[in-house]
Amino acid sequence: MKDSANRYFLSFVVEIQPEILPQTDNSVGIDLGISTFATLSDGTKIDAPKPLKKRIKKLRKLSKSLSNKTKGSKRYEKARVRIAKFHAKLKDTRTDFLHKISTKIIRENQTVVLEV
């Protein structure tokens, strides 16, 4: 399978033994917010990564480059793929952050209560 950034994906199945986590008595409530990504009931604040804020200049430059190209040309397609790769990188950064933070919370706590 191929995405818009011309990246290929492969999936396969592997059988593994599930890891049993040590028993803990900790529990945590999570409040999802706007100014911070999440606030835990113990007072810990988790800020979301801001990859777009850092790279907004590059995105603007790539978008301007695309708008100057003639639709359907090879250079237009190259510029479109560059922007698609840039967006894919941002998506991968966000996904990685979510996987890491959720794994950390689950490993440290027995009970997780989510408030939306």
Sequence and secondary structure as in RCSB ss.txt:
>XXXX:A:sequence
MKDSANRYFLSFVVEIQPEILPQTDNSVGIDLGISTFATLSDGTKIDAPKPLKKRIKKLRKLSKSLSNKTKGSKR
YEKARVRIAKFHAKLKDTRTDFLHKISTKIIRENQTVVLEV
>XXXX:A:secstr
 B TTS B                  EEEEEE SSSSEEETTS EE    HHHHTHHHHHHHHHHHHTS TTSHH
HHHHHHHHHHHHHHHHHHHHHHHHHHHHHHHHH SEEEEE 
